[in-house]
Amino acid sequence: MTVTIYHNPRCSKSRETLQLLKDRGIEPEIVEYLKTPPSAQELEEILQKLGMEPRDLMRKKEAVYEESGLDNPSLDRKSLINSMVKHPILIERPIVLANGKAAVGRPPEAVLPIL
């Protein structure tokens, strides 16, 4: 089984989720998404696996969210996804991909059902 975690080592929930995986004997592929952001296509696939809309996966308290006017309801899906690619700090973390599914590790145990 291949497991991927979109990880931010500075985030406690991301570190906890990574440790939870390792405690279960899983050595995931670690993508530090702030250094290597997902492409728009990858983000679209992640959103589909999560069953979420782009705004549902956005960190709305980040300064760039307000500065970029991302709260504007007229912005379409493509614009929101492109904003997350351009500013990966907007992407909620951590995201774990496994078995053709995805989960956000908030709380970390939320990833267990997809393993």
HELIX and SHEET records of a PDB file:
HELIX    1   1 SER A   12  ASP A   23  1                                  12    
HELIX    2   2 ALA A   40  LEU A   50  1                                  11    
HELIX    3   3 PRO A   54  LEU A   57  5                                   4    
HELIX    4   4 ALA A   63  GLU A   67  1                                   5    
HELIX    5   5 ARG A   77  LYS A   86  1                                  10    
HELIX    6   6 PRO A   88  LEU A   90  5                                   3    
HELIX    7   7 PRO A  108  ILE A  114  5                                   7    
SHEET    1   A 4 GLU A  29  GLU A  32  0                                        
SHEET    2   A 4 VAL A   3  HIS A   7  1                                        
SHEET    3   A 4 ILE A  95  ALA A  98 -1                                        
SHEET    4   A 4 LYS A 101  VAL A 104 -1                                        
END                                                                             
